[in-house]
Amino acid sequence: MFWSVVWPYASGVLLLGCVGTVAWRLWRTDRLVRKRDHLWRQADMIAAGRRTLTEVDAMTGTEFEELVADLCRRDGCVEVRRVGGANDNGADVVGRLPDGRSVVIQCKRYAPTSTIASRELRDLLGARVHFGADLAVFVTTTRFSRPSEKFALQHGILAVHRDHLGVWNGGASLMSLAEINGAGQGDARHRTRWKQAYSEQPPV
């Protein structure tokens, strides 16, 4: 008689204990998985930041676009995807900045001795209209010509040349580069030294 009265309560306590144990183990496993995922992502970000510009120069065009996409994700951008390729409508990477604005990015992995012409920036303007983006960004492994640099500033394009790319890759955020947009390419003597330094390297 006593056991028949106690048994339902004992069974309930046992069942609750089992459910609690399973729930605790699931929670603990989830925490461990999340922690490992965070560590892996952190390691990937560190590895990405350690890429030198020489390593970037050795990338394919697609690999460079993926690098730019990864840097955007590192900076907190969302919905980032690579759209470069045939019929890309002038864009290689699209996404949303941390503040919610949409961004379209053109990536050009050229030899350091090359120069970005204004017509390539015009293509990016078309891409901004096509994708309805709030911000257009042009990222390159080389430098912009004077006319193209002026064109970028006139049309609100964030022009990320080689030196700025090095700063971005080194840990600075993309939007922090907006504060120095149109600067950093140096004077005539700097450009001469640039050409001398990179002309000694085999073309990429």
Disulfide bonds with the S-S distance in Angstrom:
none
